[in-house]
Amino acid sequence: MSVLAYFKSLYPIDDDLDLFFERIIEIKEFHKGDVIFEPGSYLKYIYFIETGMTRIFYYKNNKDITHYFFGPNTFSTGIESVFYQKPSLFGFQALTSCKISLIPFQAIYELAKTNIVVNQIIQKALLDSLINFSNRFYNTQFQSALERYQLLLAENPELLQNASLGHIASYLGISQQTLSVIRGQVV
């Protein structure tokens, strides 16, 4: 789904706003493995994944850690970077071939000051991110690795075909060996 179609499914987008979005949104295609931005980058865009699978990652002790997976019809960005002009804590990578809409944050931020629909779009993207990360925190704190793995498969069944076991293990906070044992337990 295109980002404009997604917006129109949620909000009343008039012709002027439709034209505004068509003028500012850039659509890019990425190949499997492409790094869209590295940790430490200064970001100008909110990213809407139209097709494909992506991940947000960071480095800790020279290890690549997956923080979150994103599939079609989801938003991603380094919130601290686009809102506060700080370097992003995270990087963003395509796990499959992807089609991604790049939405310049400054343009929609300025329009949101006077346009309630754009303001609601920004709020929805932020609230969706907050809810996703809140759920992730809860699951990490209160579920076993097996339960987290089962939930990940239930929510993202295509993940096993698109993410490496190393990415999945780091997302779950376990070693690849532990993930192999857990996978053997899941029927």
N, C-alpha and C positions, 0 to 999 in steps of 0.2 A: 504494500500500500504506500502511496506517496504521502509525504508529510502534509501536503495540502488536502488530500482526501481524508487523512486522519483528522486534521483540524476541522474540516467540514462535517465529519461524523459526530463531532462533539459540540461545535459552536456555530452560531449564525455568522458566516463569513460573507460580507457583502462584496460587491464587485470591486470597490476601491481597495479593500483589504486583500482580496484575491490578487489583484494586480501588484500591490505592494510586495506580497510574499513571492510572487513569480519573479519579480525584479531582483530581490535580494538573495533568494535561496540558490545555492550552487549544489549541483548533484555530482558526486564523484563515485567512481567504481574503484574498488580495492581488490587485490588478489589475496589469496590465502597466505598468511604469514606477514603481510604488509603491516608495518607499524605506522599507525595513523598519526600519533604523536607520542613522544618519549616523556617519561617523568622529568620534571623540571622545565617543561615547556610553558610558555605564556600563551594562553588560549584566547581566541576571539569568537569561537563558534560553539553553538549547541549542536550536537550531532543527533540525527534521527536515522535509525537503522531501518531502511526500507526492506532490504532483503539480506540474508546471511546471518552469520553468528560472529560476535566480537567478544572481547574480554577487556576488562580494566585490570592493570597489573602494576606492581611496584617492585623495587629491589630492596632486599634486606640482607645484609651480610653477603653481598654479591650473589644472592639467590633471587631468581625470578619468582614472584609470588602472585598468583591470580587472586584478585580481590572480588571480582564479580563477572558474570556472564550476561550478555545482552543479545537478544534475538530480534526478529522483525517487530516493527511497530513500537520500538522503545527509544527513549532519549538517553543520551549520555554526554557527559562533559566533565571537566575538572571544575566543579562549582567554585572552589576557592580562587581559581584563576580567572574565570570570566566575571565573577562578581567583585572580587577584591584585587584584581591585577597582581596576583601572587603566582609564583611558579606552581604548576600542577604537581601534586603529590604522586599522581598516577600517570601511567601511559595507557595507550589504547591500541589494540591490535585486532586485525581481521583474522578470524579462525577459518573462514571460508571466503569464497568470492562474495563481495558485499557491494550493495548499492546504498550509499549514505548521503542524506541531505545535510549540507552545512548551512546553518542558520546564523548569520552574524548577530551576536548577542547585543552589541551596542545599538544597532538599528531597532531591534524589537524592544529593547529596554527604554529607549527614548519614546517610541510610539506608545508603550504601555502606560506612560504618564498621563496620556489623554484618551486612550482607547481601552475600554473595559474588556473587550474580547481578547485583546493581546495580553492584557494583565492576567486574565483568567488562564490563558494558554501557559504563561510563565508559571503561574501558581500550580497548575496541574503537573507540569514537568517536575517542578521542585517537590511537590507532595508525593508524586510517584517514586521519586528517588529516595525521599525520606522514609516512606513506608517500606520500600525494598531493603534499604540498609538497616532499618529497625528490625525487620523480620530476620535478616541475616544475623544481626547481633544476638537476638533472642535465641535463634537456632544454635548458634555457636556456644552460647552459655548453658542451654538447658537440654540439648539433645546429644545423644551419643553419635559417634562418627558413622555408625551403621544407619541410624535414623536420618542423619543429614544426607547421606548418600542416597537413601531411598527417596527422600523428599526431592533431591536434585533430579533424580531420574523421573519422578512423577511430573515435576514441573517442566523439565527440559529433556524429553526422551531422545531427541536428536543429538544431544550433547556428546554421547559416546562415539558417534560417528564423526564429530567435528572438532572435539577438543582432545588434546593429548592426555594420557593418564597422569603425566606430571602436572599439567594445568589443573586437572580435577583434584588430584591429591593435595596440591598446595591450597586450592580453594577450600577444601575440607579441613585443612590444618593437620594433615596426616602425611606419613611417608608413602611412597609408592608401594612399598612392601605391605604396609597395613591395608592400603586400598586393594591390593591383590587378594588378601585374605577376606576382606569384606565382600568383594565381588564374587568370591567363591561361596559365600554364605547366602547371597541373594539368588533366588530361583526365579 
